[in-house]
Amino acid sequence: MLLIINSAMATPFAKWTKTELTLDNGKVQRKISLPDREGVFVTTLYPPLGGEFKYFKKDNTDFQFEVNGMVYSGVSKWQFVGIKSITGSRQGDGAAVTLKSTDQKIELNISFLLYPYSPAIRKHLKVKNLTSEPVSLESVDIEKF
């Protein structure tokens, strides 16, 4: 019997500390600042496959949407709820971060999936209304750099 281990999947593509999420599959790397209890959620590093590229600023919003006319983005104040490993089809591996708005009206789940040998990062937002009233969700921008 021959056992073949996919070396790209030997280590997870997502690692994190209390203040930073690192996504890295060997083809692409992205570092995201996590709110330490309360703060911003912004990409701090996302270099191209080759060469130097200084694009991201400290005030990068990362994502943005409106709920009942109020703008929420990565530079809004968020409370850190948690983070967990996730997997997807085609050997996808990554992380899902859960945040709560400081006004206690919105819960946000942001997931990132990376794939072996691919420079693509799949990003997904789930917005949850924590109030008992209906809301209007508009102008969703999942990547705002």
C-alpha positions in Angstrom: 0.0 0.0 0.0 1.3 3.4 -1.0 0.3 6.4 1.1 0.7 9.8 -0.6 0.5 12.9 1.5 -0.3 16.2 -0.2 2.5 18.4 1.2 0.4 21.5 0.5 -2.2 20.3 3.0 0.4 19.1 5.6 0.0 22.4 7.4 -3.1 24.6 7.6 -3.3 27.6 5.4 -4.7 29.7 8.3 -2.9 30.5 11.5 -3.7 33.1 14.1 -2.7 34.8 17.3 -4.8 37.1 19.5 -4.2 40.0 17.2 -3.4 38.7 13.7 -4.8 36.1 11.2 -2.2 34.9 8.6 -3.4 33.2 5.5 -0.7 31.5 3.5 -0.7 28.6 1.1 2.7 29.1 -0.4 1.3 30.9 -3.5 -0.4 33.9 -1.7 -0.1 35.4 1.7 -2.6 37.8 3.5 -2.2 39.1 7.0 -5.2 40.6 8.8 -5.3 42.6 12.0 -7.8 41.2 14.4 -9.5 43.3 17.0 -8.0 42.5 20.4 -11.3 42.5 22.3 -12.4 45.6 20.5 -11.0 47.4 17.5 -10.6 47.3 13.7 -10.4 44.3 11.2 -8.1 45.3 8.3 -5.8 43.6 5.9 -2.2 44.7 6.7 -0.3 42.6 4.1 -1.4 41.1 0.8 1.6 41.1 -1.5 1.5 40.1 -5.2 3.1 36.9 -6.4 6.2 38.8 -7.5 7.7 42.2 -7.1 7.1 45.0 -4.6 3.7 46.4 -4.1 2.9 48.9 -1.4 -0.8 49.3 -1.7 -2.4 48.9 1.7 -2.7 51.8 4.1 -3.5 51.7 7.8 -7.0 53.1 7.1 -7.9 50.4 4.5 -11.6 49.5 5.1 -11.3 45.9 3.9 -15.1 45.5 3.5 -18.1 47.8 3.8 -21.9 47.6 3.9 -24.8 49.7 5.2 -27.5 48.6 7.6 -30.4 51.1 7.8 -28.1 53.8 6.4 -25.3 53.2 8.9 -22.0 52.3 7.4 -20.1 49.3 8.8 -16.6 48.5 7.6 -13.3 47.0 8.7 -12.3 50.3 10.3 -15.5 50.4 12.4 -15.1 49.3 16.0 -15.8 45.5 16.4 -15.8 43.2 19.3 -13.9 40.0 18.7 -16.2 36.9 19.3 -14.1 34.1 17.9 -12.2 32.4 15.2 -12.2 28.8 13.9 -10.7 26.6 11.2 -12.8 25.9 8.2 -12.5 23.6 5.2 -14.1 23.5 1.8 -14.4 21.4 -1.3 -11.3 20.9 -3.5 -9.0 20.8 -0.5 -10.0 24.3 0.6 -8.6 25.4 4.0 -8.9 28.6 6.0 -10.5 30.4 8.8 -13.8 32.1 9.8 -13.8 35.1 12.1 -16.9 36.2 14.0 -17.2 39.8 15.1 -19.9 41.9 16.8 -20.5 45.6 16.2 -20.0 47.7 19.3 -23.5 49.0 19.0 -24.6 45.3 19.4 -26.8 45.4 16.3 -24.8 43.3 13.9 -22.9 40.0 14.0 -20.5 39.5 11.2 -18.9 36.2 10.1 -16.0 36.6 7.6 -14.6 33.4 6.1 -11.5 32.9 4.0 -10.7 29.8 2.0 -7.4 29.1 0.3 -6.6 26.2 -2.1 -3.4 24.3 -2.8 -1.3 25.8 -5.6 -3.8 28.7 -6.2 -3.2 32.4 -5.6 -7.0 32.9 -5.1 -8.5 33.6 -1.7 -12.2 33.0 -1.4 -13.9 35.5 1.0 -17.4 35.3 2.2 -19.4 37.6 4.5 -22.5 36.7 6.6 -24.3 39.6 8.2 -26.7 38.8 11.1 -29.2 41.2 12.5 -29.1 41.1 16.3 -32.1 43.4 16.8 -35.8 42.4 16.8 -36.6 44.9 14.0 -36.3 44.3 10.3 -33.3 46.0 8.7 -32.2 47.1 5.2 -28.8 45.7 4.1 -27.3 47.7 1.2 -24.1 48.6 -0.7 -22.2 45.4 0.3 -18.6 45.6 -0.8 -16.8 42.4 0.2 -13.3 43.6 -0.8 -12.7 47.3 -0.3 -9.0 48.3 -0.7 
